Amino acid sequence: MTPVLVSVDKAGDLKIGRKKCRLYKKGEVVKVAKKYGINTDKKTIGELCGAIKSRAKSSPMNNIPPAKLYPTAISPSRKAAINKKIVTSFMRNMTTRIPAPRPKPVAVARARANVKKI
């Protein structure tokens, strides 16, 4: 049995690979359902997706990011972007920001001068 990447996204939709389950053709969903041992006779795509989703939630192999399953599939440009993001967040946390001095508004300075005269 070859593993099929099945996951549930934040909205609760079942994903097979990168696409939502309901967007596949019935033949493709039936193949995945048979790998999970689900009876596919006279079932709609929605019913099959629901059955796969219930099995996928109980399986420990699913909901693993593809980068961990296939570490060689990450392109060099993607690795560079990840490294750049890490470095920039590190530098942002390590540096302290010194606020620029703000000029005093003229009206406030005049009001204070008038108060001192009185």
Rosetta silent file (secondary structure, phi, psi, omega in degrees, C-alpha in Angstrom):
SEQUENCE: MTPVLVSVDKAGDLKIGRKKCRLYKKGEVVKVAKKYGINTDKKTIGELCGAIKSRAKSSPMNNIPPAKLYPTAISPSRKAAINKKIVTSFMRNMTTRIPAPRPKPVAVARARANVKKI
SCORE:     score description
SCORE:     0.000 S_00000001
   1 L     0.000  117.472  178.409    0.000    0.000    0.000 S_00000001
   2 L   -81.901  140.063 -178.869    1.580    3.261   -1.093 S_00000001
   3 L   -71.540  142.605  177.359    0.985    6.196    1.244 S_00000001
   4 L  -117.661  128.889 -178.974   -1.343    8.931    0.085 S_00000001
   5 L   -75.628  105.039  179.117   -0.943   12.374    1.587 S_00000001
   6 E  -120.539  129.650 -179.289   -4.361   13.077    3.068 S_00000001
   7 E  -143.778  164.550  177.025   -4.864   15.997    5.442 S_00000001
   8 E  -114.413  122.821 -177.640   -7.568   18.169    6.942 S_00000001
   9 L   -82.250 -178.531 -175.216   -7.028   21.907    6.530 S_00000001
  10 L   -62.014  -31.488 -179.714   -7.979   24.684    8.969 S_00000001
  11 L   -78.501   -9.487  179.346  -11.442   25.049    7.458 S_00000001
  12 L    95.055    6.491  178.934  -12.092   21.329    8.005 S_00000001
  13 L   -83.803  144.073  177.548  -11.930   20.329    4.346 S_00000001
  14 E   -81.241  133.464  177.885  -10.228   17.072    3.376 S_00000001
  15 E  -118.725  133.969  173.425   -7.238   17.489    1.084 S_00000001
  16 E  -110.673  110.325 -173.290   -5.697   14.759   -1.032 S_00000001
  17 L    71.411 -117.591 -178.183   -2.270   16.005   -1.960 S_00000001
  18 L  -108.023  -13.096 -176.602   -2.705   19.715   -2.641 S_00000001
  19 E  -103.816  155.852  175.690   -6.340   19.805   -3.815 S_00000001
  20 E   -68.588  148.084 -175.903   -9.570   19.520   -1.870 S_00000001
  21 H   -60.373  -40.471 -175.602  -11.166   16.095   -2.025 S_00000001
  22 H   -67.912  -13.486 -179.106  -14.439   17.359   -3.504 S_00000001
  23 H   -90.066   -8.596  177.198  -12.585   18.793   -6.524 S_00000001
  24 L   -80.942  160.591  173.644  -11.257   15.398   -7.679 S_00000001
  25 L   -77.506  158.829 -174.129  -13.102   13.139  -10.078 S_00000001
  26 H   -60.180  -38.459 -178.842  -14.913   10.173   -8.590 S_00000001
  27 H   -60.584  -39.743  179.825  -12.447    7.633  -10.021 S_00000001
  28 H   -70.165  -38.542  179.451   -9.515    9.276   -8.268 S_00000001
  29 H   -68.825  -35.551  178.822  -11.372    9.498   -4.950 S_00000001
  30 H   -63.374  -40.529  178.728  -12.387    5.825   -5.248 S_00000001
  31 H   -59.715  -44.475 -179.852   -8.717    4.803   -5.611 S_00000001
  32 H   -66.999  -40.285 -179.415   -7.797    6.636   -2.395 S_00000001
  33 H   -63.533  -38.524  178.876  -10.846    5.235   -0.597 S_00000001
  34 H   -66.462  -33.710  176.811   -9.891    1.678   -1.558 S_00000001
  35 H   -65.464  -29.360  176.853   -6.402    2.229   -0.134 S_00000001
  36 L   -87.275   -1.361  177.671   -8.070    3.125    3.158 S_00000001
  37 L    76.869   36.447 -178.487  -10.280    0.018    2.937 S_00000001
  38 L  -103.522  137.461  177.433  -13.575    1.843    2.436 S_00000001
  39 L   -71.438  126.998 -173.249  -16.509    0.286    0.583 S_00000001
  40 L  -109.240    9.284 -177.503  -17.130    2.435   -2.496 S_00000001
  41 L   -70.214  125.913  174.639  -20.354    0.912   -3.882 S_00000001
  42 L    52.531   43.640  176.824  -23.019    3.507   -4.774 S_00000001
  43 L  -116.817  145.199  177.782  -21.405    6.350   -2.823 S_00000001
  44 L   -82.513  172.247  178.924  -21.087    9.938   -3.920 S_00000001
  45 H   -62.724  -40.413  179.902  -17.864   11.931   -3.835 S_00000001
  46 H   -62.206  -42.253  178.757  -19.061   13.739   -0.705 S_00000001
  47 H   -66.115  -41.298  179.143  -19.767   10.473    1.119 S_00000001
  48 H   -64.713  -42.119  179.202  -16.395    9.043    0.097 S_00000001
  49 H   -63.451  -38.996  177.603  -14.592   12.172    1.230 S_00000001
  50 H   -64.182  -40.148  178.599  -16.390   12.013    4.573 S_00000001
  51 H   -67.776  -41.666  178.403  -15.393    8.382    5.059 S_00000001
  52 H   -64.728  -39.218 -179.312  -11.768    9.081    4.138 S_00000001
  53 H   -62.252  -41.729  179.621  -11.755   12.085    6.482 S_00000001
  54 H   -66.647  -35.833  177.252  -12.913    9.987    9.433 S_00000001
  55 H   -73.239  -36.875 -176.603  -10.197    7.405    8.723 S_00000001
  56 H   -68.010  -34.740  179.992   -7.535   10.068    8.127 S_00000001
  57 H   -65.462  -32.791 -179.003   -8.152   11.743   11.480 S_00000001
  58 H   -84.495  -13.525 -178.674   -7.443    8.500   13.319 S_00000001
  59 L   -82.118  132.105 -179.649   -4.318    7.740   11.289 S_00000001
  60 L   -76.137  -14.484 -174.874   -1.024    8.937   12.871 S_00000001
  61 L   -79.846  -19.513 -172.954    0.685    9.307    9.466 S_00000001
  62 L   -89.312  171.620 -177.094   -1.478   12.170    8.215 S_00000001
  63 L    62.606   27.394  172.905   -1.284   15.906    8.805 S_00000001
  64 L   -96.423  131.736 -179.949    2.497   15.783    8.459 S_00000001
  65 L   -60.777  141.411 -178.985    3.842   18.682    6.385 S_00000001
  66 H   -58.768  -27.658  179.846    5.100   17.573    2.972 S_00000001
  67 H   -64.020  -31.560  178.042    8.484   19.194    3.674 S_00000001
  68 H   -78.216  -32.750  179.201    9.103   16.625    6.414 S_00000001
  69 H   -73.717  -39.194 -176.406    7.974   13.729    4.226 S_00000001
  70 L  -126.851   76.048 -175.450    9.981   14.832    1.208 S_00000001
  71 H   -66.934  -23.633 -179.682   12.927   16.969    2.406 S_00000001
  72 H   -79.354  -11.486 -177.106   14.706   16.787   -0.952 S_00000001
  73 H   -79.116  -12.036  179.730   11.707   18.323   -2.725 S_00000001
  74 L   -74.876  126.487 -178.220   12.368   21.794   -1.286 S_00000001
  75 L   -73.741  157.274  178.452   13.964   23.949   -3.942 S_00000001
  76 H   -60.237  -34.563  179.387   17.147   25.921   -3.226 S_00000001
  77 H   -68.689  -33.913  177.593   15.300   29.212   -3.658 S_00000001
  78 H   -68.039  -40.554  177.370   12.731   28.092   -1.062 S_00000001
  79 H   -62.312  -41.630  179.431   15.546   27.166    1.343 S_00000001
  80 H   -63.696  -38.598  179.185   17.120   30.590    0.807 S_00000001
  81 H   -66.276  -39.777  178.899   13.779   32.278    1.523 S_00000001
  82 H   -65.305  -45.074  179.213   13.357   30.267    4.721 S_00000001
  83 H   -63.103  -40.557  179.586   16.901   31.096    5.851 S_00000001
  84 H   -63.894  -39.670  179.197   16.407   34.791    5.063 S_00000001
  85 H   -64.181  -41.294  179.046   13.195   34.831    7.082 S_00000001
  86 H   -64.058  -44.889 -178.298   14.956   33.233   10.056 S_00000001
  87 H   -65.658  -43.170 -178.896   17.847   35.695    9.889 S_00000001
  88 H   -66.198  -39.423  178.144   15.612   38.753    9.596 S_00000001
  89 H   -67.187  -36.012  177.806   13.444   37.700   12.534 S_00000001
  90 H   -64.413  -46.378 -179.556   16.579   37.037   14.600 S_00000001
  91 H   -65.840  -36.077  178.696   18.025   40.455   13.786 S_00000001
  92 H   -63.618  -38.783 -179.612   14.700   42.146   14.499 S_00000001
  93 H   -76.093  -26.837 -176.315   14.610   40.564   17.955 S_00000001
  94 H   -86.517  -21.130 -177.940   18.246   41.347   18.733 S_00000001
  95 L   -94.542  149.804  175.879   18.219   45.033   17.836 S_00000001
  96 L  -107.626  140.418 -178.524   16.685   47.780   19.934 S_00000001
  97 L   -95.781  130.782  177.406   14.865   50.608   18.308 S_00000001
  98 L  -103.709  116.889 -177.801   15.645   54.138   19.415 S_00000001
  99 L   -69.292  142.737  179.038   12.724   56.441   18.721 S_00000001
 100 L   -71.505  142.312  179.195   13.533   59.624   16.873 S_00000001
 101 L   -66.277  136.122 -178.623   13.047   62.799   18.963 S_00000001
 102 L   -94.535  137.917  175.649    9.766   64.485   18.163 S_00000001
 103 L   -72.277  142.116  179.501    9.598   68.238   17.726 S_00000001
 104 L   -73.723  139.698  175.820    7.325   69.953   20.193 S_00000001
 105 L   -65.055  143.749 -175.754    4.221   71.492   18.711 S_00000001
 106 H   -64.825  -38.621 -177.105    4.416   75.297   18.657 S_00000001
 107 H   -64.752  -39.072 -179.485    1.016   75.786   20.314 S_00000001
 108 H   -68.171  -40.259  179.294    1.988   73.669   23.332 S_00000001
 109 H   -64.416  -40.717  178.699    5.283   75.553   23.750 S_00000001
 110 H   -66.214  -40.648 -179.445    3.446   78.928   23.656 S_00000001
 111 H   -63.997  -39.774  179.029    0.850   77.722   26.162 S_00000001
 112 H   -67.835  -37.449  178.908    3.583   76.641   28.558 S_00000001
 113 H   -66.125  -39.508  178.033    5.370   79.963   28.130 S_00000001
 114 H   -65.454  -37.826 -179.899    2.146   81.854   28.912 S_00000001
 115 H   -66.732  -38.877 -179.701    1.565   79.739   32.028 S_00000001
 116 H   -67.477  -35.426  179.473    5.102   80.507   33.264 S_00000001
 117 H   -66.966  -34.372 -177.327    4.555   84.261   32.763 S_00000001
 118 L   -77.644    0.000    0.000    1.414   84.216   34.851 S_00000001
